Amino acid sequence: MSNTSKPHIYAFWGDDRFSIGERLTFWKNEFIKKYGGQTLWMQDASSINDGAAFEQQLRMAFRSATLFTQPRLSILKDCDEFSPATTEMISSLLATLSASHFVVMTFKKWEKKKPLFAVLESLQKKGKAHTQEYRTPTGAALTSWTQKRFLAKGKEVDTQTLQYFLSCVVADPSGKMDAPDIGMIASEIDKLCSYAVSATISKKDIDAIVSGAEVKSIFDLEDAILQQEQERALRTSHILTTQRKERGKNAILGIISFLAKEIRGLLLIQSGMQPPTWSPQRLWHAKRKIGSLGADQLRNLYKNLLLCEQKLKSSSFNAGMVFDSLVVRSTQSDRKASNATPWRKVR
C-alpha cells in the first residue's frame, strides 16, 4: 500500500453493493494488519448528523498526512449522499492529498457531469486514482462468480450441481428479469461449504443445507398437484416432510400454509389482479403455471388447503395421513375425487 507509484485514491460504484462491501472490508483488514488502526477513519454519509462538524473533521483528516507521517486510510461510504458543499470540499482536497494517504470512496452511480467525478477521472489519468464499477453478475457471469466463490472456499462443484444450486437460490439462474441477491447466495455458499465434509459439493449436500432447496421442492409439489401427477406429488410431499427442520404436524402445517399462499396468488392472477409482493419473474412463471387450469380447480384446491390447515390446528388427527389424503384428493379427477374418502375422516 505504501508504493507511491500505485494509485492511492479508489472509487467503487454500482448496484452490486455486496461486492463493494466486501472490497471495503478487505481494504480495512489489510490496512490494520499492516499499519494498525490508529490512522484509519471510516465515515458513512447516511450517518452524518452535523454537516459542519463533519466537514471540519474531513478537512483535518485530509490535510494531516504528509510524506513523513504514518500512512492513513480514509473510507467514505455512499458519497452520493454528501451535500454539494462537502462534495466540493472533497474534490479540492483530493487534488493535493499526500500519496501516503489512501482514500476509498463508494458511490451508487457514476455521474460524469459532477465536479468530483471529473477530478477522479483526471487523477486516474495521472495514475493517482483508480475507479471500478461493480455490477451484479447475471447469466454466465453469475455462474462464473458462484464457481469461483466455491473454489475460494476450497470446494469443487460440477456444472450440473452448480446449476441445481443456482436454481435453489435464485428464481432465474440467467438473471434476465430479476437481479439475484448476491449477499444471500454468498451466505448459502458459506453454509454449504461449512457443512459439506467432502471437497466436492453434491446435490445431496444442497438438499440438506441450502435454504432454497426446500422452497424449490414445495414448488415441485405444487406443480405436481396442478398437473395431476399423483405419484410425483406424494413422493415430493414425503421428501418435504422429512427435510424440514420442524417435524410432524408443524412441518406439514408450514407446507400447507406455503401452498395456500401460492394458490391464492394464482387465483388473483387468474382474476386479473396481481399479488403486490411478487416480482415480474415470479408473475411470468405463475402465468405459465396457470395455463389452461380452470378457476374451479384452483378454488377447490385453495379451499381444501384452508380446511386441512384448520383441521390440523384444531384436532389430534395423524398429520401425515391427513396430508397424504389431501394430496391424493387434489390429484384426482373431479369424478374420482367426489367418490373418494374425505380427508376429514382419516385419523
N, C-alpha and C positions, 0 to 999 in steps of 0.2 A: 504493500500500500504506500510505502514511502518513496517509491520510484517516481521522481518528478517528471520523467519522460512520458508517463502514462496520464490519462485523464484523472482529474480529482473531483470533478463535478458530474453527477449522474442524474438523469431524469428518466423515470419509468412511467408509462401511461398505458391505458387500455381497459377493456372490460374484464380481463382475467385478474380479478382482484386477489384471488388466492395465490397465484404465482408471484404477483407483485409483493404480497405479504411475506411469502417465503424468501424472496430476494432481500427484503429489508431485514428479516431475521438473520439471514446469512451474513450480511454486512455487519450487523451489530455484534454477533457472536465472534466473527473473525477479528473485529477491531478490539473487542475486550480481551480476547485471547492474546493478542499481540501487544496491546498498549495499556490494557486496563480500562476501567470505566469512568475515570475521573474527568476525562475530556470528551465524553460522549453526551450529546444533547439531542433529545427527541421531542418533537412537537407536532401534535395533530391539530390541523386548522379548526376542526369542529369542536375542540375543547377549549378554545381561547375565550376567556370571559372579559378580559381587559385588553383591548386592542393597543392602547398607548403603552401599557406596561410591556406587552409582548414585543412591540417594535423597539423599545429601548433594550430589552434583553437580546433581541436579534442583532441589533447594531453592535452591542458589546461582544457578543459571541463571534461575529464575523470579522471584527477588527482586532481581536485579541491575539490571533495566531500570527506568528512571524516565522522566518526561516530558522530561528534559534529556539523555538519552543517545541514542546512535545506535540506530535500530530493530534489533530482533533477530528471528530466526526459529528456532523450535524445532520439529523434526519428530519425532513419536513414532509408530513403526510397530507395528501389531498390539498395541494397548493391552489387548486381552482377556487377554493372557498376563502382564500385570503382576500382582504379588502384591496381595492385598487391602490391605495397608498402603500400598503405592506408589499404588494407585488412590485410596485415601482422601486421601493427600497431594496428588495432582494435583487432586482435587476442591476441596480447601481453597485451594490456590494459585491456581487459575483465577479464583476469585471476586474476588481483589484484584490481578489481573495488569494491568500497565500497558497502555494502548492502543497503545503503540509496540512491544509485544512480540507478534509473531504466532506462534500455535501451530497446527500442523496435526497432527491425530491420525487414525489409521486403526484400524478395528475389523473383525472378520469378521462380527459381527452386532450388532444394536441390542437392548440389554436394559434396558427402561424401569425395571424394579424396582431396578436397581443405582444407588447414590447418584451416581456420576459422570455417568450419563445424565440423571438428574434435574437436576443442576447445569447441564449443557449445554442442556437444554430451557429452563431458567429464563433462562440467558444469551441464548438465542436470542430469547426474548420481549422482552428488553431491547435487542435489536439488536446485542449484543456477539459473538454466535456464529452460525455457520451450519452446519447439518447436511445431508448429502446421501447418498442411497443409490445405489449403482451395481449394477444388476442386469445379468447377462449378456444381451445382446439376442438374441431369438429371433423366428422368423417374420418379419412385416413390419418389426419393429424391427431385425432383423439385416440385412435388405435395405437399409433406410434408412441404417443405420450404415455399411455397406460402401460404398454410393453416396457418402455424404458424405466418406468417407476417400479415395476415388478423386479426388473434386473438390478436396479439400485438397491433393492431390499434383499438381494441375493436369491431371488426366486425366478424360476423359469415357467413359462406358460405357453402351450402351443396355440396356434391360430384359432382353432375351433373352440377351445376352452376360453380363450380371451374374448371371443365374440359372445360366448354364453355369459361371461361375467358382465360385459357391457350391456347385454340385453336385460340383465337383472337390475342394473343400477341407473340406466337411462332409458327413457321411453323409446328413443330412436337412436341407435348407435351411430347413424350417419350424421346426426345433429343438424339436419336440414331445416327443421322447423323450430326447435327449442334449443337454446344454449344449454349444454349439460352443466350440472353443478360440480365443478372440478374439486372443490373442497370436500364434498360428500364422497366423490369417487376415491379421492386420496385417503379419506378416513376408512373406507371399506377395504382398500388395498392394505392399509396398515393392520387392520383387524385380521384380515385373511392371512397375511404373512406371519403375524404373531401366532396364529392358531395352527397353521399348516406345519407338520413335522417334516415332511419331505421337501426336497429342494424344488420339486416340480408341483405346481398347483394343479389340482384335479377338479372336475365338476363336482365330485363328492364334497370336497373342501368348501366350494362355493355354496352348495346347498345347505351345508351345516352352519355357516357363519355369516354369509352376506345377507344384509337386511332385505334387499330387494328380491332375493330368491323366493322368499315366502310369498311376497306380493305377486310375483310372476306366476307362481303356482295357483294362486287364487284366481288370477285372470284366466289361466288354463282351465280351471274348474268352471268358471263362468262360461267360457267358450264351449266346453263340452256339454253343459246343460242346455245352452241356447241351440246348439246343433243336434240335440237329442242323441248324443253319444253316451249311452248309459255306462258301458264298461269303463270308458276313459274317465268319466265323471266320478265313478265310485273309486277307481284306483287313485285318482288325484286327491279326492277327499280324504282317503285313508293316509296318504303321504302327508297331507297338510296337518292332520290331527296328531301325527307323531313328531312332526318337525317343530311345531310351535313351542315356545318356552313354557307357555301355560299348558296344563294338562286337563283332560276330561271335559267337563261342561264349559269351563272358562275358555278353553281353546276353541270349542265349537261355536260358542256364542260370539267370539271375535270374528270367526269366519262368516257366520250368518250376518252379522252386523255390516261387515265389509261388503258382502254380496248385495244386501238390501240397498245400501247407498249407491252401488253401481247400477243396479236395475232401476232405481228411482231416477238416476241421471239419464239412462237410456229412454225412459218414459218421457222425461222432459224434452229431450231432443226430438223424439218421435212426434211430440205435440207442437213442435216449432219453437220451443224455448231453449235456453242454454244454461247449463249449470254454471254459476258465477265463478267458481274457482278452477274450472277445467281449462287447460291450455289448448291452443289451436291444434297441437299434435294429438292430444287426447281426444278432442272432438272429432278429428278426422278418423281416428281408429274406431271411435264409438259409432259413427255413421256407417262405416263399413261393416261393423259387427251387427248392427240392426238389420241391414239388408232388407229382406222381404219378410221379416218377422212381423206377425200380427200384433196389434195392440193388446188383444185379449191374452195372448201367451205371456207377454211381459207383465200385464196387470195381475194375472193369476199367480205368476211366479213371485212377484213382489208381495202379494197378499199372503201367500204361503210362507214366505220367509219371515214376515212380521208375526204371523200366527205361531210359527215354530219358535221364534225368539221369545215371544210372550209365554208360551207353554213351558219352555225350558226354565225360564226365570221363576215361574210360579209352581213348579212341580218337582217331583223326585224321579221322573222318568229317566230311563237309561239314555243319556245324551247321544251316545254313538249310534244306537238303534234308531232313535228319532231322526237323526241327521241322515242316516242311510235311507230311511223311508222317504224323507223329503227329496233326496237326490233321485231315488227310483221314480217317484211320482212325477218329478219335474222333467224326467227324460222319457216319459211315455206319451203316446198319442192321447188326445183328449178322450177317445172312446175307452182305451185301456185304463187310463187314469181314473175314469169315473167308476170303474168296476174294482179298482184296487183297494186294498185295506187302508183306511185313512191312517196317516202317521200318528194322529192323536191317540189311537188305541194301542200303540206299541209301547210296552213297558220294559 
